[in-house]
């Protein structure tokens, strides 16, 4: 079965990452992990662990995430020093390789 079937819980056309993006946009473009998880959880399709893993694996400056997914073009989140997430933008955050800033 394709993309939307989630471990026997039913079908959804959105992926967890789609919902993370929507949540972050709806929260003003900057939010804590907890706020994002709570917002995505309301959709009822993903466990907290799945949401956390989705966020971690799509964060450009989270080195452990690069162990499994080295495609930096797929990384859309940036974890700020204050613990909040925002959308990654090379212009503002710099370039990253394997989770570390290179420029």
C-alpha positions in Angstrom: 0.0 0.0 0.0 1.3 3.5 -0.7 2.3 6.5 1.5 -0.7 7.2 3.7 -1.3 3.9 5.4 -0.1 4.2 9.0 0.5 0.9 10.9 -3.1 -0.3 10.8 -4.6 3.0 12.0 -6.1 3.9 8.7 -5.4 6.1 5.7 -4.3 9.7 5.6 -3.2 11.6 2.5 -0.7 13.6 4.6 2.6 12.3 5.9 3.9 13.0 9.3 6.3 15.5 7.8 3.5 17.3 6.0 1.7 17.7 9.4 4.9 18.9 11.1 5.3 21.6 8.4 1.6 22.6 8.8 2.0 22.7 12.6 5.1 24.9 12.4 3.5 27.3 9.9 0.4 27.4 12.1 2.5 28.2 15.2 4.0 31.2 13.5 7.1 29.6 12.0 8.9 29.1 15.3 7.9 26.7 18.0 9.1 24.3 20.7 9.2 20.6 19.9 6.5 20.1 22.5 4.2 22.5 20.8 4.8 20.9 17.4 4.2 17.4 18.8 1.0 18.4 20.6 -0.3 20.0 17.4 0.5 17.0 15.2 -0.8 14.6 17.7 -4.3 16.1 17.4 -4.4 14.5 13.9 -4.5 11.2 15.7 -2.4 9.2 13.3 1.1 9.2 14.8 2.6 8.3 18.1 4.7 10.9 19.9 7.8 8.8 19.1 7.1 8.8 15.4 6.6 12.6 15.5 9.8 13.1 17.4 11.7 10.9 15.0 10.3 12.7 12.0 11.4 16.0 13.4 14.8 14.8 14.3 15.5 13.1 11.0 14.5 16.3 9.1 16.6 18.7 11.2 19.7 20.0 9.4 21.8 20.7 12.5 21.1 17.5 14.4 24.2 15.3 13.7 22.6 11.9 14.8 20.0 12.4 12.1 22.7 12.4 9.4 23.7 8.9 10.3 20.7 7.5 8.5 19.7 10.2 6.1 22.6 12.1 4.6 20.4 13.9 2.0 20.8 17.5 3.2 18.3 18.7 0.6 15.6 16.8 2.5 16.3 18.6 5.8 13.8 21.3 6.4 14.0 22.1 10.1 16.6 24.0 12.1 16.9 23.7 15.9 17.7 27.0 17.4 20.0 27.5 20.5 16.9 28.4 22.5 15.4 25.0 21.8 12.8 26.2 19.3 12.4 24.8 15.8 12.0 26.9 12.6 12.3 26.3 8.9 15.8 25.9 7.7 17.1 28.6 5.4 20.7 28.5 4.1 20.6 32.3 3.8 20.0 32.7 7.5 21.5 29.6 9.1 24.5 28.8 6.8 25.4 25.6 5.1 25.5 22.3 7.0 27.2 18.9 6.3 26.5 15.9 8.4 24.8 18.0 11.0 27.6 20.5 11.4 27.9 24.1 10.1 30.5 24.4 7.3 30.0 28.0 6.3 
